[in-house]
Amino acid sequence: MEELTFSQILGKIKDAKLETDNFDTVIGIGRGGIVPGSLIANYLKTDFAVLWLNFRDDSHCPRHEKPKLVKDFDMDLTGRKVLVVDDVSKSGATLTKAKEILKAKNASKIKTLVVNGPKNKTDYPLDYTLFSFEKCVKFPWN
């Protein structure tokens, strides 16, 4: 299992050149996207909020048939440029659901980022991947 450090993650955040998209809001998927999302929001000096979606359990096995909103999300995103952040994405289902919810909140632009995701992004709702590992990684916040 590959162990990532905060230094490695922060370096990749800087390398991603996220500031060129002029995001004004970062949304972290609760729970896995909270720490990386807040790091990115701090780096970009933007607003940060949590979207509580749940699909997989702690061992990464599907808990529900599809991602499920487990807490209300009532933030008005009208005209905002949003970056959705999660720690890991295997199928893209959670990011797809997040984009659906945020579009309904009138965000003007929605892009997605995961810390660890697939190398091949064809037909996948992913704009940024910080690390592309074929195996599981250990995050410094776990």
Residue frames as qw, qx, qy, qz and C-alpha x, y, z in Angstrom:
[[0.000, 0.889, 0.457, 0.000, 0.00, 0.00, 0.00],
 [0.394, 0.431, -0.006, 0.812, 1.37, 3.38, -1.04],
 [0.324, -0.708, -0.438, 0.451, 1.46, 5.96, 1.77],
 [0.274, 0.711, 0.184, 0.621, 0.96, 9.58, 0.75],
 [0.379, -0.332, -0.373, 0.779, 2.18, 12.56, 2.74],
 [0.104, 0.875, 0.336, -0.332, 0.59, 16.00, 3.11],
 [0.166, -0.638, 0.392, 0.641, 3.64, 17.42, 1.35],
 [0.246, 0.051, 0.828, 0.501, 3.10, 15.15, -1.69],
 [0.155, 0.684, 0.713, 0.020, -0.61, 16.04, -1.83],
 [0.027, -0.869, -0.112, 0.482, 0.01, 19.78, -1.48],
 [0.229, -0.412, 0.581, 0.663, 2.62, 19.58, -4.23],
 [0.204, 0.302, 0.844, 0.393, 0.12, 17.91, -6.57],
 [0.082, 0.825, 0.505, -0.240, -2.54, 20.51, -5.69],
 [0.083, -0.762, 0.199, 0.611, -0.11, 23.27, -6.74],
 [0.238, -0.189, 0.765, 0.567, 0.90, 21.35, -9.89],
 [0.290, 0.518, 0.802, 0.068, -2.76, 20.97, -10.96],
 [0.083, 0.036, 0.201, 0.975, -2.99, 24.75, -11.60],
 [0.029, -0.598, -0.797, 0.075, -6.56, 24.85, -10.24],
 [0.062, -0.608, -0.209, 0.763, -6.44, 28.62, -9.94],
 [0.019, -0.110, 0.554, 0.825, -6.76, 28.95, -13.73],
 [0.152, -0.453, -0.820, -0.315, -10.40, 27.81, -13.51],
 [0.145, -0.313, 0.137, -0.929, -11.28, 30.65, -11.08],
 [0.473, -0.435, -0.766, -0.033, -13.28, 28.45, -8.72],
 [0.191, -0.512, 0.230, -0.805, -15.13, 30.39, -6.03],
 [0.762, -0.338, 0.288, -0.471, -16.48, 27.37, -4.14],
 [0.305, 0.284, -0.909, 0.003, -15.00, 24.01, -3.23],
 [0.819, -0.243, 0.058, -0.516, -17.41, 21.23, -2.22],
 [0.025, 0.370, -0.921, 0.119, -15.93, 18.24, -0.38],
 [0.746, -0.176, -0.526, -0.369, -17.79, 14.93, -0.53],
 [0.471, -0.524, 0.529, -0.472, -18.40, 13.88, 3.09],
 [0.626, -0.738, 0.122, 0.218, -16.40, 12.08, 4.52],
 [0.821, 0.000, 0.248, 0.514, -13.50, 11.34, 2.18],
 [0.421, 0.609, 0.205, 0.640, -13.40, 14.71, 0.45],
 [0.339, -0.922, -0.189, 0.011, -13.49, 16.88, 3.58],
 [0.586, -0.600, 0.211, 0.502, -9.74, 17.06, 4.29],
 [0.495, 0.077, 0.462, 0.732, -8.51, 17.35, 0.68],
 [0.100, 0.775, 0.483, 0.395, -11.37, 19.73, -0.15],
 [0.342, -0.921, -0.116, 0.146, -10.53, 22.02, 2.75],
 [0.595, -0.364, 0.319, 0.642, -6.84, 21.97, 1.77],
 [0.368, 0.371, 0.532, 0.667, -7.77, 22.99, -1.76],
 [0.090, -0.893, -0.393, -0.200, -10.24, 25.66, -0.60],
 [0.486, -0.776, 0.042, 0.401, -7.54, 27.10, 1.66],
 [0.545, -0.115, 0.444, 0.702, -5.03, 27.06, -1.20],
 [0.197, 0.502, 0.548, 0.640, -7.50, 28.76, -3.57],
 [0.001, 0.149, 0.353, -0.924, -8.85, 31.09, -0.84],
 [0.398, -0.224, -0.536, -0.710, -12.43, 30.08, -1.65],
 [0.687, -0.259, 0.255, -0.630, -15.59, 29.10, 0.18],
 [0.223, 0.165, -0.961, -0.006, -15.83, 25.50, 1.34],
 [0.722, -0.133, 0.205, -0.647, -18.87, 23.31, 2.03],
 [0.194, -0.162, 0.968, -0.004, -19.57, 19.61, 2.50],
 [0.711, 0.081, -0.315, -0.623, -21.97, 17.55, 0.39],
 [0.456, -0.270, 0.797, -0.289, -22.90, 14.48, 2.42],
 [0.799, 0.265, -0.361, -0.401, -23.20, 11.68, -0.12],
 [0.497, -0.393, 0.764, -0.122, -22.73, 8.06, 0.85],
 [0.783, 0.346, -0.380, -0.350, -22.15, 5.11, -1.43],
 [0.739, 0.199, -0.614, 0.193, -19.40, 2.91, 0.00],
 [0.731, -0.677, -0.085, 0.014, -18.52, 1.76, 3.50],
 [0.296, -0.849, 0.421, 0.122, -15.09, 2.09, 5.15],
 [0.625, -0.208, 0.690, 0.301, -13.82, -1.01, 3.33],
 [0.153, 0.403, -0.454, -0.780, -14.92, 0.57, 0.00],
 [0.088, 0.269, 0.938, 0.202, -17.74, -1.88, -0.63],
 [0.256, -0.358, -0.340, -0.831, -21.01, -0.40, -1.92],
 [0.083, 0.147, 0.731, -0.661, -23.35, 0.33, 0.99],
 [0.500, 0.515, 0.336, -0.610, -26.27, 1.49, -1.16],
 [0.708, 0.457, 0.508, 0.178, -27.46, 0.62, -4.66],
 [0.431, 0.643, 0.124, 0.621, -26.36, 4.10, -5.76],
 [0.280, 0.077, -0.362, 0.886, -24.91, 7.19, -4.02],
 [0.299, -0.725, -0.612, -0.100, -27.37, 8.61, -1.54],
 [0.006, 0.586, -0.172, 0.792, -27.67, 12.14, -0.14],
 [0.552, -0.344, -0.711, 0.268, -27.60, 11.59, 3.64],
 [0.186, -0.568, -0.357, 0.718, -27.84, 15.24, 4.81],
 [0.337, 0.872, 0.355, -0.011, -29.72, 18.11, 3.20],
 [0.477, -0.092, 0.203, 0.850, -27.67, 20.46, 1.07],
 [0.144, 0.855, 0.493, -0.073, -29.34, 23.85, 0.89],
 [0.320, -0.513, 0.195, 0.772, -26.50, 26.08, -0.33],
 [0.534, 0.803, 0.205, -0.171, -27.45, 28.37, -3.21],
 [0.611, -0.251, 0.442, 0.606, -24.76, 28.05, -5.88],
 [0.471, 0.822, 0.319, -0.002, -26.30, 30.37, -8.47],
 [0.374, 0.903, -0.181, 0.111, -23.56, 31.59, -10.78],
 [0.476, -0.716, 0.509, 0.037, -20.76, 29.92, -8.79],
 [0.644, 0.498, -0.579, -0.039, -17.83, 28.00, -10.25],
 [0.781, -0.464, 0.318, -0.273, -17.59, 24.83, -8.19],
 [0.407, 0.429, -0.805, 0.036, -14.87, 22.23, -7.71],
 [0.892, -0.321, 0.019, -0.319, -16.15, 18.95, -6.22],
 [0.188, 0.586, -0.763, 0.197, -13.46, 17.04, -4.30],
 [0.937, -0.275, 0.023, -0.213, -13.32, 13.42, -3.10],
 [0.445, -0.627, 0.630, 0.114, -10.49, 11.23, -1.88],
 [0.270, -0.131, 0.903, 0.309, -11.02, 8.20, -4.15],
 [0.686, 0.361, 0.035, -0.630, -13.21, 7.42, -7.12],
 [0.433, -0.111, 0.877, 0.174, -13.67, 3.93, -8.48],
 [0.356, 0.467, 0.784, 0.202, -16.81, 4.09, -10.61],
 [0.056, 0.158, 0.216, 0.962, -17.56, 7.82, -10.86],
 [0.270, -0.592, -0.728, -0.216, -21.05, 7.24, -9.42],
 [0.344, -0.665, -0.405, 0.525, -20.62, 9.57, -6.43],
 [0.190, -0.299, 0.196, 0.914, -19.18, 12.38, -8.59],
 [0.081, -0.314, -0.685, -0.653, -22.00, 11.96, -11.11],
 [0.319, -0.691, -0.647, 0.038, -24.60, 12.25, -8.32],
 [0.340, -0.549, -0.178, 0.742, -22.78, 15.26, -6.85],
 [0.099, -0.043, 0.405, 0.908, -22.81, 17.05, -10.21],
 [0.195, -0.513, -0.733, -0.403, -26.53, 16.32, -10.56],
 [0.364, -0.711, -0.505, 0.328, -27.27, 17.84, -7.14],
 [0.311, -0.473, 0.022, 0.824, -25.07, 20.90, -7.73],
 [0.058, 0.207, 0.571, 0.792, -26.56, 21.58, -11.17],
 [0.266, -0.675, -0.663, -0.186, -29.96, 21.71, -9.47],
 [0.389, -0.723, -0.256, 0.509, -28.48, 24.38, -7.16],
 [0.373, 0.917, 0.138, 0.023, -27.68, 26.50, -10.26],
 [0.536, -0.544, 0.361, 0.535, -23.87, 26.32, -10.26],
 [0.475, 0.785, -0.164, -0.363, -22.52, 27.92, -13.45],
 [0.571, 0.515, -0.639, 0.009, -19.55, 25.53, -13.76],
 [0.820, -0.435, 0.325, -0.179, -18.84, 22.23, -12.01],
 [0.573, 0.513, -0.637, 0.057, -15.56, 20.35, -12.22],
 [0.908, -0.404, -0.005, -0.112, -14.38, 17.34, -10.25],
 [0.257, 0.656, -0.663, 0.254, -11.14, 16.33, -8.55],
 [0.926, -0.364, -0.080, -0.055, -10.05, 13.19, -6.72],
 [0.323, -0.757, 0.565, 0.061, -6.84, 12.57, -4.85],
 [0.278, -0.240, 0.905, 0.216, -6.63, 8.99, -6.15],
 [0.708, 0.443, 0.220, -0.504, -8.43, 7.98, -9.31],
 [0.863, 0.249, 0.409, 0.163, -8.22, 6.02, -12.52],
 [0.365, -0.332, 0.451, 0.744, -5.55, 6.55, -15.14],
 [0.065, 0.255, 0.701, 0.663, -8.06, 6.31, -17.98],
 [0.175, 0.341, 0.432, -0.816, -10.76, 9.00, -17.67],
 [0.218, -0.072, -0.657, -0.718, -12.77, 8.09, -20.78],
 [0.523, -0.449, -0.555, -0.466, -16.53, 8.31, -20.09],
 [0.562, -0.389, -0.562, 0.466, -15.79, 9.28, -16.52],
 [0.083, -0.929, -0.242, -0.266, -16.91, 12.49, -14.75],
 [0.685, -0.553, -0.004, 0.473, -13.40, 13.43, -13.63],
 [0.344, 0.925, -0.050, 0.150, -11.53, 16.63, -14.48],
 [0.088, 0.749, -0.585, 0.299, -8.53, 16.38, -12.14],
 [0.946, -0.254, -0.190, 0.067, -6.72, 13.40, -10.61],
 [0.206, -0.879, 0.426, -0.060, -3.83, 14.14, -8.28],
 [0.237, -0.418, 0.875, 0.062, -2.55, 10.54, -8.16],
 [0.823, 0.212, -0.271, -0.451, -3.39, 7.62, -10.46],
 [0.207, -0.389, 0.885, -0.152, -2.68, 4.44, -8.57],
 [0.609, -0.004, -0.695, -0.381, -3.80, 0.97, -9.53],
 [0.528, -0.232, -0.762, 0.294, -3.80, 0.01, -5.85],
 [0.410, -0.844, -0.345, -0.035, -5.11, 1.41, -2.57],
 [0.346, 0.485, -0.321, 0.736, -3.31, 4.28, -0.91],
 [0.469, -0.581, -0.528, 0.405, -3.07, 5.37, 2.71],
 [0.078, 0.817, 0.116, 0.560, -3.93, 9.02, 3.24],
 [0.326, 0.223, -0.543, 0.741, -2.14, 11.00, 5.97],
 [0.403, -0.292, 0.198, -0.845, -5.49, 11.95, 7.57],
 [0.861, -0.184, -0.334, -0.338, -6.62, 8.32, 8.10]]
